[in-house]
Amino acid sequence: MKPFRSTTFFRDGMSSRPPVMGTVPRGHLRADREFFTGKKITAGTSAPAGAQTATPPGASAAQGIAAYPDDVEE
């Protein structure tokens, strides 16, 4: 079935339902940046998501290990 072609599935012949007023489709609401990235936003962070910064390669790995909530034993 092609999008927006008439069909016999619904009585009015429409192939899809119109969106409900006041709802947000999945994947479109990104207002809470901390919720979707999982990272706390500091006062000095003003770069947009995805912006590249000049940090050494091991810096982020060391930060992640220090922030791990449980002890890891080998």
N, C-alpha and C positions, 0 to 999 in steps of 0.2 A: 504494500500500500504506500503510495506517495503522500507526503505531507499536504494537508489542506485539500485533498481530493474528497469528494463526497463518498460516504460509506453507508451501509445499511445497519451498522452496529448501533448507532444512536438513532432515535426516532426522528430527530430533526435533520438527519443526513450529514451532520458535521463530523469530521474525522478526529477532532480534538476539542477539548473543553477550553473556554477562555480562562485566563488566570483569575483567581479570587482577589478582589480588591483588598489592599492592605497587607498582602502577604509578600514575602521575599523568597524568590526561587533559591533552591540549594546552590551554594557556591557563589552567591552574589553579594552577601552581606559580609564585609570585612572591616566593620567599624572598630571592633575590639582587637587591636593589633597584638597585644600580649596573649590573648586567647588563641589566635590563629597561628602565631609563630612559636609560642611556648617560651618566649624570652621576655624578661623584664626590661622595660624601657627606662634607661637612665636619663637624668636631666641633660646630659651632654649629647645625647643621641638625637640628631635632627636629620640624618641622612635618610632618604627614602628606602623602602625595602628593596633589596637587590642591588643597592649601590656598592661599589667596590671601595674598600679602604686599604691603606697600606699597613698591613699587619704581618708580622713574621709567620711562617707556616705553622710553627709549633705553638704559638701563643693561644690559639683557640682550643687546641687539644689539651693543653695544660689547664686551661680554665674549666673545660668540661670534666676533667678528671677530678679537680679540686671540688667541683660542685656535685659530684655523684653522691646520692643520699645514703647508700649502703656500702659497707666495707666489701672489697672484692679480694678473695684469696685464691691463689693459684694451686 
